[in-house]
Amino acid sequence: MTKQNSCFTLVLSLVICTLLAQAQKPPLTLDDHFNSVGFTALKLSPDGSAVVIGTERADWDQQIFRKDLWLYRDDGHGGGLVQLTQSGHDTNPQWSPDGRWIAFLSERKIAPGKEGDSVDTEADPKDKEIAQIYLISPNGGEAFPITQGEEEVHAFSWSPDSHTLYFATRQPWTKEQKDAYKKDWKDVVQYRAAERGDMIFSLDVSDAIVRHAAAGTKETPEAEKSADTTAGTKPLSKTPWRIQQLETSPNGHQIAFVTSSISERQEKIGEFEIYVVDLANAAPDRAPRQLTHNEAVEQDLHWGGDGRHVFFQVDLGSVEGKYKDTQTRLYWVDTQSGQVQRWAADFAGPVTRYAIGPDGAVLASGRLGTEVQIYAQSKLAAAFTRQTGWAGSYEVVTTAQHSPHIAFVYSTLEKPIEVYLAEGADKLQQARAITSFNQFFIQRELPKGKPYRWKADDGSSVEGMLMYPPGKFEAKNLPMFVLIHGGPADADGNHFETDWYQWDRLAATQGWLVFEPNYRGSSGYGDKFLEQIVPEIVSRPGKDILEGVDALVKDGIADPDHLAVGGYSYGGYMTNWLITQFPRWKAAVTGAGAVEHVGNWGNDDTTFDDAYFLGGLPWQAQQRYHDEAAIFQIEKVRTPTHIVGGAEDIRVAVQEDYLLDRALHEMNIPSTLLIFPGEGHSLGKNPWHGKIKVREELKWLQKYGEIVSKQ
């Protein structure tokens, strides 16, 4: 045999082995899909040698989403990942600046008897868990609480010397105040009137540790068990608002915080601002200094390396003028002058997540189209520059205080989401995965996807994603399911997600070509593209989606006789609208989507954007509220429609789901409505609810979509 023939035989053997390996992979199942692990937090230690990771996964027996903390140590030999906590209720980890402790919030229940003993809350699911601050050493040992009381901790922050923890809770009442309220009001709810703002306390960490140790040797006094605040705390400042986040300045002289409304609804824009407390002059009767005065909802605070500026993000409202929604922007405010300046000002997409490096530079994830990449900006006047990395989505990035190391969460269409560690922002392509929670997906026969572009009626270029059934990549004349993302300021792209909200891979496995349109109003395509949803909140993006469907049919990719549509939240808005505009849908699956806008504005906890999208308040834009409502065109619907909703949803009140179902029932259109008890908008209480949701949606598509399931 010649050398050329030997090479050919070897190559052929490799190809055959690869094809056989691929053919032997089992299909993705419903159980696979819902056994994925998500990441809720990512924090590098100050010296960059360790990473604390927050995870979330379904606990099917306990019927909760477990939230636990893990620790990865970089020992130079591949490192190791160990589980730090196992209560299932642990979030928001923060390293002490000296690296000796990790503080976090936990909603464990404190057991009677000794402070620090904890039990799971599942014994009595009716009891409300109270978030308190816990400490754990990264070197091992059990976590223990250092705050207690009847008021939950809303936010906390370390002092730079690691000696003090600052935390915010609702302003506590005395026993006399509680008794007086109960006497007068019994179980009556005084909406807003009975709420109150937050108090910031300081807590000496060493003293708290000593008290914890002492509590392990004796019974905790009854008076201390029922105290409203932790012993040894000092009140520093108060606000009439709820505190969302606390951040201590690098020199330890100030605390910055950002507020939200006491009702936890976005009703008055002035309730959302940034303040600073000068610790040398702090007192509960002295008002904190207000740094921002704008029509924006500020979030995600970080102090700049200069100790003078506070970074923040805005994705609702405007820093520059009258309220309007843009893509997520990054700013900083001068704590001395109050001047606000925008970073990454020339970037065309949203700055989704960011961190401050040890040199004071900004490192951020930014979206352009279907890609989310890492960018860096060394100073305000410098360019916002893309770093050389892999194609895909960098969803979270974190830096170390005294090291160039960075950690990030990353995925692609075919690479499951995991945490990676790199020696620096300039070494992204040499990063290594430090988790493998979701690698079992690689052992399944996964769909393949790619971007798709088309022209809208006004000449605008619109983009989306196509997810093909396994083994049918780029095939023609496929039954198509249009799965519409929520937001609307979001986008589908080159990333991996598997949950009750994003189930395109399951639909593709059942034989559907899944079309995910980034319609007008989506992020990653410039502020003008995002703002063109105003005031045509559903009709303008609806045109984009239907024109995408037409283009796919014209290109021979989609079968015009087998089309289905679905979405949740804003995707539900669009689904409800589209079934009134296009009678050829074989099936529809919708959830938490409004069919009218007046009641939805009144019930919504984010009323700012509702009025903005529709060009005014209900009494200011009456015709627009009518014209953009699906309920007033519902007589045109011919599509069998499956509906879901959370019983306690206030983002899109569950009454909208009942209204749609009632209208379809009146017209004898096949429909079904599933209500998930105890769930809000995110279906984050019981994992069985999301699994049942998708299971039944797949059945509905199979029943009315007239295609044969592969599972």
C-alpha positions in Angstrom: 0.0 0.0 0.0 1.4 3.4 -0.9 1.9 6.2 1.7 -0.9 8.2 0.0 -3.3 5.3 0.3 -2.3 4.8 4.0 -3.0 8.5 4.7 -6.4 8.2 2.9 -7.3 5.1 4.9 -6.4 6.8 8.2 -8.4 9.9 7.4 -11.4 7.8 6.3 -11.2 5.8 9.5 -11.2 9.0 11.6 -14.2 10.4 9.7 -16.1 7.1 10.1 -15.3 7.0 13.9 -16.4 10.6 14.3 -19.6 9.9 12.5 -20.3 6.8 14.5 -19.5 8.7 17.8 -22.0 11.4 16.8 -24.6 8.9 15.7 -24.3 7.1 19.0 -25.1 10.2 21.1 -28.6 10.1 22.6 -31.0 12.9 22.0 -31.5 15.7 24.5 -34.3 14.9 26.9 -36.6 17.0 29.1 -34.7 15.7 32.2 -31.3 16.6 30.6 -32.5 20.1 29.8 -33.7 20.8 33.4 -30.7 19.4 35.1 -28.4 22.2 34.0 -26.5 24.4 36.5 -26.6 28.2 36.4 -24.2 30.7 37.9 -25.6 33.3 40.2 -22.3 34.9 41.4 -18.6 35.0 40.6 -15.9 36.6 42.8 -12.1 36.5 42.6 -10.2 36.6 45.8 -8.2 39.8 46.4 -4.9 38.1 45.4 -6.5 36.3 42.4 -5.7 32.8 43.7 -9.2 31.6 44.4 -12.7 32.0 43.0 -16.0 31.8 44.9 -18.8 30.7 42.6 -22.5 30.8 43.2 -24.6 28.1 41.6 -28.3 27.4 41.1 -29.7 24.0 40.3 -33.1 22.2 40.7 -33.6 20.1 43.7 -36.5 18.0 42.6 -37.1 16.3 46.0 -37.2 19.5 48.0 -39.0 21.3 45.1 -36.7 24.3 45.3 -33.9 25.9 43.3 -30.7 25.2 45.4 -28.4 28.2 45.7 -25.0 27.1 46.9 -21.4 28.4 47.0 -18.3 26.7 45.6 -14.6 27.5 45.9 -11.9 27.0 43.3 -8.3 27.3 44.3 -5.6 28.0 41.7 -2.7 26.0 43.0 -0.7 26.0 39.8 -1.4 22.4 39.1 -5.0 22.5 37.7 -6.5 23.7 41.0 -9.5 22.2 42.7 -13.2 22.9 43.1 -14.9 22.2 46.5 -18.4 22.9 47.7 -18.4 25.6 50.4 -22.1 25.6 51.5 -24.9 23.1 51.2 -27.9 24.8 52.7 -29.4 25.6 49.3 -30.1 29.2 50.3 -26.8 31.0 49.9 -26.2 34.0 47.6 -24.2 37.2 47.1 -20.7 36.1 48.3 -18.1 38.9 49.0 -14.5 38.3 49.9 -13.0 40.3 52.9 -10.2 42.5 51.5 -7.7 40.5 53.5 -8.9 37.3 51.9 -9.6 35.6 55.3 -13.4 35.4 55.1 -16.2 35.1 52.6 -19.4 36.8 53.7 -22.7 36.0 52.0 -26.4 36.2 52.4 -28.4 33.2 53.5 -32.1 32.5 54.0 -31.6 29.6 56.4 -33.8 29.4 59.4 -32.1 29.9 62.8 -33.0 27.0 65.0 -34.2 27.5 68.5 -31.5 27.2 71.2 -28.1 28.3 70.0 -27.2 31.1 67.7 -25.5 29.7 64.6 -27.4 26.4 64.4 -29.4 26.3 61.2 -32.0 24.1 59.7 -33.6 24.0 56.2 -36.7 26.0 55.7 -38.6 23.2 53.9 -40.0 21.9 57.2 -42.6 24.6 57.0 -42.8 26.1 53.5 -45.3 28.8 54.7 -42.6 30.4 56.8 -40.8 33.3 55.2 -37.0 33.0 55.2 -35.1 36.0 56.4 -31.8 36.8 54.7 -28.9 37.3 57.1 -25.2 37.7 56.8 -23.1 34.6 57.3 -19.3 34.1 57.4 -17.2 31.2 56.2 -13.5 30.7 56.0 -12.1 29.7 52.6 -9.8 27.4 54.5 -12.6 25.2 55.7 -15.1 25.0 58.5 -18.8 25.7 58.9 -20.6 28.9 58.0 -22.2 30.8 60.8 -24.4 33.9 61.1 -23.2 37.2 62.3 -26.5 39.1 62.0 -29.9 38.1 63.2 -33.4 39.6 63.7 -36.8 39.8 62.2 -35.7 42.2 59.4 -33.8 40.8 56.4 -30.5 42.2 55.3 -30.9 43.9 52.0 -27.3 44.7 51.2 -23.8 44.6 52.9 -20.2 45.7 52.2 -16.8 45.1 53.8 -14.6 47.9 55.1 -11.1 48.0 53.4 -9.4 46.8 56.6 -11.8 43.8 56.9 -12.6 44.8 60.5 -16.2 46.1 59.8 -19.2 45.0 57.9 -21.8 47.6 56.9 -25.3 46.4 56.2 -28.8 47.7 55.5 -32.1 46.5 56.7 -35.5 48.0 57.0 -35.7 50.5 59.9 -36.5 48.3 62.9 -39.5 48.8 65.1 -39.6 48.5 68.8 -41.8 45.9 70.5 -44.2 48.7 71.5 -44.5 49.8 67.9 -45.2 46.3 66.7 -47.8 45.7 69.3 -49.5 49.0 68.6 -49.7 48.2 64.9 -51.1 44.7 65.4 -53.7 46.1 67.8 -55.0 48.7 65.3 -54.6 46.8 62.0 -54.7 43.1 62.8 -54.0 41.4 59.4 -55.0 44.4 57.2 -52.4 45.4 54.7 -51.6 49.1 54.5 -50.2 49.3 51.0 -47.2 51.6 51.1 -48.3 53.3 54.3 -47.0 50.6 56.5 -43.7 50.3 54.7 -40.6 52.1 55.8 -37.1 52.8 54.6 -33.8 51.3 55.5 -31.2 51.9 58.2 -27.4 51.3 57.6 -25.6 49.7 60.5 -21.9 48.9 61.2 -20.8 45.7 62.8 -17.4 44.9 64.3 -16.5 41.5 62.7 -14.1 40.4 65.5 -16.8 41.1 68.2 -19.4 39.2 66.1 -17.1 36.2 65.8 -16.4 36.2 69.6 -20.2 36.4 70.3 -20.8 33.5 67.9 -18.2 31.4 69.7 -19.7 32.2 73.1 -23.1 31.4 71.9 -21.9 27.9 71.2 -21.3 27.3 74.9 -24.5 28.6 76.4 -28.1 29.3 75.7 -28.8 32.5 73.8 -30.8 34.9 76.0 -34.5 35.2 75.0 -34.1 38.9 74.7 -31.3 38.5 72.1 -33.2 35.9 70.2 -36.0 38.3 69.4 -33.9 41.4 68.9 -34.6 43.4 65.9 -31.0 44.1 65.2 -27.8 42.2 65.9 -26.0 42.9 69.2 -23.0 45.1 68.8 -24.3 47.0 65.8 -24.2 50.8 65.5 -26.8 52.7 63.4 -25.1 55.1 60.9 -27.6 56.5 58.6 -31.2 56.1 57.3 -33.1 56.7 54.2 -36.9 56.7 53.3 -36.1 54.2 50.5 -35.0 50.6 50.3 -31.3 50.1 49.8 -30.4 47.9 46.9 -26.6 47.9 47.2 -23.8 49.2 49.5 -20.3 49.9 48.4 -17.5 51.1 50.8 -14.9 53.5 49.3 -11.3 52.2 48.9 -10.1 54.5 51.8 -12.9 53.5 54.0 -14.2 57.0 54.5 -17.5 56.8 52.6 -20.3 54.3 51.8 -22.1 54.7 48.5 -25.6 53.2 48.1 -28.3 53.0 45.6 -32.0 53.1 46.5 -35.3 51.7 45.2 -38.9 52.1 46.3 -40.2 50.7 49.6 -43.1 49.1 47.7 -40.5 47.3 45.5 -42.3 48.7 42.4 -41.0 51.3 40.0 -43.5 54.1 40.5 -41.6 57.3 41.1 -38.3 57.9 39.3 -37.0 60.0 42.3 -37.0 56.9 44.5 -34.0 55.5 42.5 -30.8 57.5 43.2 -27.3 57.2 44.4 -26.3 58.5 47.9 -23.1 58.7 49.9 -22.5 58.6 53.7 -19.5 60.3 55.1 -18.6 57.9 57.9 -16.7 60.5 60.0 -20.0 62.5 60.3 -22.5 59.6 60.1 -25.6 59.7 62.3 -29.2 58.4 61.9 -30.5 62.0 62.1 -28.1 63.3 59.5 -29.3 62.8 55.9 -26.9 61.1 53.4 -25.7 63.2 50.5 -27.6 62.6 47.3 -25.2 62.2 44.3 -27.5 61.8 41.4 -30.6 63.7 40.3 -32.0 62.3 37.1 -34.7 60.2 35.5 -32.8 57.0 35.5 -32.8 53.7 37.5 -29.2 53.3 38.7 -27.7 49.9 39.5 -24.5 47.9 39.9 -22.2 50.3 41.9 -18.4 50.1 42.0 -16.0 52.6 43.4 -13.3 53.7 40.9 -9.7 53.1 41.7 -9.2 56.8 42.5 -11.6 56.6 45.5 -13.4 59.6 44.2 -15.8 58.3 41.5 -18.6 55.8 41.8 -19.4 53.7 38.7 -23.0 52.7 37.9 -25.1 51.3 35.1 -28.5 52.4 33.7 -30.8 50.4 31.5 -34.1 52.1 32.4 -34.5 55.9 32.0 -32.0 58.6 31.2 -29.1 60.3 32.9 -28.9 63.0 30.3 -32.5 64.3 30.2 -36.1 63.2 30.0 -36.9 59.6 30.7 -36.2 57.2 27.8 -34.9 53.7 27.6 -31.6 53.0 25.9 -29.3 50.1 25.8 -27.4 49.5 29.1 -24.9 52.3 29.6 -22.0 52.7 32.0 -21.3 56.0 33.9 -19.4 57.3 36.9 -20.3 60.1 39.3 -17.8 62.4 41.0 -18.6 62.2 44.7 -17.2 65.7 45.3 -18.7 67.7 42.4 -21.6 65.5 41.5 -20.6 65.5 37.8 -21.7 62.4 35.8 -19.8 61.2 32.8 -20.4 58.2 30.5 -17.9 55.5 29.8 -17.8 53.5 26.5 -19.8 56.4 25.0 -19.1 55.4 21.4 -20.0 51.7 21.8 -23.0 50.8 19.7 -24.3 48.0 22.0 -25.1 47.6 25.6 -22.4 47.3 28.3 -23.9 44.3 30.0 -21.6 43.5 32.9 -18.4 45.2 34.1 -15.6 45.1 36.7 -12.8 47.4 37.8 -9.3 46.1 37.4 -6.5 46.7 39.9 -5.2 49.5 37.7 -8.5 51.3 37.7 -9.4 50.2 34.2 -12.9 49.0 33.2 -13.3 45.5 31.9 -16.8 44.8 30.6 -18.9 42.5 28.6 -20.5 44.2 25.6 -23.0 42.9 23.1 -22.9 43.6 19.3 -25.4 41.6 17.4 -25.4 37.9 18.4 -22.0 38.1 20.1 -21.1 39.2 23.6 -17.4 39.9 23.9 -15.0 41.4 26.6 -13.9 45.0 26.2 -11.4 47.2 28.1 -11.2 50.9 28.7 -8.1 52.2 30.6 -9.5 55.7 31.3 -12.4 57.9 30.4 -10.8 59.5 27.4 -9.5 56.1 26.1 -11.2 53.8 23.5 -13.5 51.0 24.6 -11.5 48.2 22.9 -12.5 44.6 22.2 -10.1 42.1 23.7 -8.9 39.1 21.7 -11.0 36.1 22.7 -13.2 33.3 21.5 -16.5 33.8 19.5 -19.5 33.4 21.8 -20.9 35.0 24.9 -18.9 36.3 27.9 -21.8 36.8 30.3 -20.0 37.7 33.6 -16.5 39.0 34.3 -14.8 39.6 37.6 -11.4 41.0 38.5 -9.0 40.7 41.5 -7.9 43.6 43.7 -4.2 42.7 43.6 -3.8 40.5 40.6 -4.3 40.7 36.8 -6.3 37.4 36.9 -9.9 37.5 35.6 -12.7 35.0 35.8 -15.7 34.8 33.5 -18.8 32.8 32.6 -18.7 31.8 28.9 -20.7 29.7 26.4 -21.4 29.2 22.7 -24.3 27.6 20.8 -22.6 24.2 21.2 -20.4 24.8 24.3 -22.3 24.6 27.6 -22.0 27.5 30.1 -19.1 27.2 32.5 -16.7 29.3 34.6 -13.2 30.1 33.2 -10.1 31.6 34.7 -7.5 33.6 32.7 -4.2 35.1 33.8 -5.3 38.5 32.3 -7.6 40.2 29.9 -5.0 39.9 27.2 -4.9 36.1 27.6 -8.6 35.2 27.1 -7.7 32.5 24.5 -5.5 30.7 27.0 -8.2 30.7 29.7 -9.1 27.3 31.2 -12.4 26.0 32.4 -12.6 25.6 36.2 -16.1 24.1 36.4 -17.6 21.2 34.5 -21.2 21.2 35.8 -22.8 21.2 32.3 -20.4 19.0 30.3 -22.9 16.2 30.2 -24.7 18.2 27.4 -21.7 17.5 25.1 -22.6 13.8 25.3 -26.1 14.5 23.8 -27.0 15.0 20.2 -27.4 18.8 20.2 -28.9 21.0 17.5 -26.7 23.4 15.5 -27.5 27.0 14.8 -26.5 30.2 13.0 -27.5 33.8 12.6 -30.1 34.8 9.9 -30.7 38.3 8.5 -33.5 39.9 6.5 -34.8 43.3 5.4 -37.7 45.0 7.1 -40.3 47.0 5.2 -38.6 50.3 6.0 -35.2 49.0 4.8 -33.8 48.2 8.2 -31.6 45.1 8.6 -32.9 42.7 11.2 -31.2 39.7 12.6 -32.1 36.5 14.5 -30.9 33.0 15.2 -31.9 29.7 13.6 -31.6 26.5 15.6 -31.9 23.4 13.3 -33.1 19.9 14.3 -30.1 17.6 15.1 -28.8 16.1 11.9 -30.6 18.7 9.7 -28.3 21.7 9.8 -29.1 24.0 6.9 -31.9 21.7 5.6 -34.8 23.1 3.7 -38.6 23.3 4.1 -38.6 22.6 7.8 -41.6 23.1 10.2 -40.8 26.3 12.1 -41.4 27.4 15.6 -40.9 31.2 16.2 -39.6 31.5 19.8 -39.6 35.2 20.8 -37.3 36.6 23.6 -38.6 38.8 26.3 -37.3 42.2 27.5 -37.8 43.7 25.0 -34.2 45.0 25.5 -32.6 41.5 25.2 -31.3 39.5 22.3 -30.7 35.9 21.2 -27.3 34.9 20.0 -24.3 32.7 20.2 -24.7 31.3 23.7 -25.9 28.2 25.6 -29.0 28.4 27.8 -31.3 25.6 29.0 -34.2 26.5 31.3 -38.0 27.1 31.3 -37.5 30.4 29.5 -35.0 29.3 26.8 -36.0 25.8 25.5 -35.1 26.1 21.8 -32.9 23.0 21.9 -35.7 20.9 23.1 -38.1 22.2 20.4 -35.4 21.6 17.8 -34.9 18.1 19.1 -38.6 17.4 18.5 -38.1 18.4 14.8 -38.7 22.1 14.7 -36.5 24.7 13.1 -36.5 27.3 15.8 -36.4 30.9 14.7 -35.4 33.5 17.4 -35.8 37.0 16.0 -34.0 40.0 17.4 -36.8 42.3 16.5 -37.0 46.1 16.8 -36.5 46.9 20.5 -33.7 44.3 20.9 -30.3 45.2 22.2 -27.0 45.0 20.4 -28.0 46.9 17.3 -27.7 50.5 18.5 -30.0 52.8 20.5 -32.0 53.9 17.4 -33.0 50.3 16.6 -34.0 49.8 20.3 -36.0 53.0 20.5 -38.0 52.3 17.3 -40.4 50.2 19.4 -41.8 53.5 20.7 -44.8 54.1 20.6 -45.6 51.0 18.5 -45.0 48.5 21.4 -46.1 45.4 19.5 -47.0 46.4 16.0 -43.5 47.5 14.9 -41.6 44.5 16.3 -44.5 42.3 15.1 -43.9 43.5 11.5 -40.2 42.6 11.9 -41.0 39.1 13.0 -43.6 38.4 10.3 -41.2 39.8 7.7 -38.6 37.4 9.0 -41.0 34.5 8.7 -41.8 35.6 5.1 -38.1 35.7 4.2 -37.5 32.2 5.6 -40.4 30.9 3.6 -39.2 32.7 0.5 -35.7 31.2 1.0 -37.2 27.8 1.2 -36.0 27.2 4.7 -39.4 27.2 6.5 -42.4 25.2 5.6 -45.3 27.7 5.2 -47.8 25.1 6.2 -46.2 24.2 9.5 -45.6 27.4 11.5 -45.9 27.9 15.2 -45.1 30.8 17.6 -44.4 31.3 21.3 -42.7 33.4 24.0 -42.8 34.5 27.6 -43.0 37.9 29.2 -42.5 40.4 26.4 -42.3 37.3 24.1 -45.8 36.6 25.4 -46.9 40.2 24.5 -45.7 39.5 21.0 -47.2 36.1 20.7 -50.6 37.4 21.8 -50.4 40.2 19.2 -49.1 37.9 16.4 -52.0 35.4 16.7 -54.3 38.3 15.9 -52.2 39.3 12.8 -51.4 36.0 11.2 -54.0 33.3 10.9 -51.7 30.7 9.5 -50.0 29.7 12.9 -50.7 26.1 13.6 -50.1 26.5 17.3 -49.1 29.1 19.9 -47.6 28.9 23.4 -47.6 32.1 25.5 -46.9 33.1 29.0 -47.0 36.2 31.2 -47.9 38.4 28.3 -50.3 41.3 28.3 -53.3 41.5 26.0 -54.2 45.1 27.0 -52.2 47.9 28.5 -54.3 49.9 30.9 -54.7 47.2 33.5 -51.2 46.0 32.9 -49.8 49.5 33.5 -51.6 49.6 36.8 -50.6 46.2 38.0 -47.0 46.2 36.7 -44.1 46.8 39.0 -42.1 48.5 36.2 -44.6 51.2 35.1 -41.9 53.6 33.8 -41.2 51.6 30.6 -44.8 50.8 30.0 -45.8 54.4 29.7 -42.6 55.2 27.8 -43.2 52.5 25.2 -46.8 53.6 24.6 -46.0 57.3 24.3 -47.7 58.4 27.6 -49.8 57.5 30.6 -53.1 55.7 29.9 -55.2 58.9 30.0 -52.6 60.7 27.8 -52.4 58.2 25.0 -55.8 56.5 25.0 -55.9 55.6 21.3 -52.4 54.1 21.4 -53.3 51.9 24.4 -56.3 50.7 22.4 -54.5 50.2 19.0 -51.6 48.2 20.4 -53.8 45.9 22.5 -54.4 42.3 21.2 -57.7 42.0 23.1 -59.4 44.5 20.7 -58.4 42.4 17.7 -59.0 39.0 19.3 -61.8 38.1 17.0 -59.2 37.4 14.3 -57.5 34.6 16.2 -57.8 31.1 14.8 -54.7 29.6 16.5 -55.0 27.0 19.3 -53.2 28.7 22.2 -51.5 27.3 25.3 -51.2 29.9 28.2 -49.2 29.9 31.4 -48.8 32.3 34.3 -47.5 32.7 37.8 -50.3 33.1 40.4 -48.3 35.9 42.2 -46.9 37.6 39.1 -47.0 41.4 39.3 -44.6 42.2 36.4 -47.4 41.0 34.1 -50.4 40.4 36.3 -51.9 36.9 36.0 -55.2 38.6 35.1 -53.8 39.1 31.6 -53.5 35.3 31.2 -57.1 34.8 32.5 -58.3 37.5 30.1 -56.8 35.9 27.1 -58.0 32.5 28.0 -61.5 33.8 28.6 -61.6 35.5 25.2 -60.4 32.4 23.4 -62.9 30.2 25.3 -65.7 32.6 24.3 -64.7 32.2 20.6 -64.3 28.4 20.8 -60.6 28.5 20.0 -58.8 25.6 21.6 -56.9 26.9 24.6 -55.6 25.8 28.0 -54.4 27.8 30.9 -51.8 26.7 33.6 -51.4 28.7 36.8 -48.4 28.1 38.9 -49.1 28.7 42.6 -46.7 30.8 44.6 -44.8 31.9 41.5 -44.0 35.4 40.4 -42.8 36.5 37.0 -39.6 34.4 36.9 -41.0 31.0 38.0 -38.1 30.8 40.4 -39.8 29.1 43.4 -40.4 25.5 42.3 -38.4 23.9 39.5 -41.3 21.5 38.7 -43.3 24.4 37.5 -40.9 25.3 34.8 -40.4 21.7 33.8 -44.2 21.1 33.6 -44.5 24.4 31.6 -42.1 23.3 28.9 -43.3 19.7 28.9 -46.9 20.8 28.2 -45.8 23.4 25.6 -43.9 20.7 23.7 -47.0 18.5 23.8 -49.1 21.4 22.5 -46.8 22.1 19.6 -46.8 18.4 18.8 -50.5 18.1 19.0 -51.4 21.2 16.9 -48.2 21.7 14.9 -48.8 18.4 13.1 -45.2 17.2 13.2 -44.0 13.9 14.7 -41.9 14.1 17.8 -38.4 12.6 17.7 -38.5 11.9 21.5 
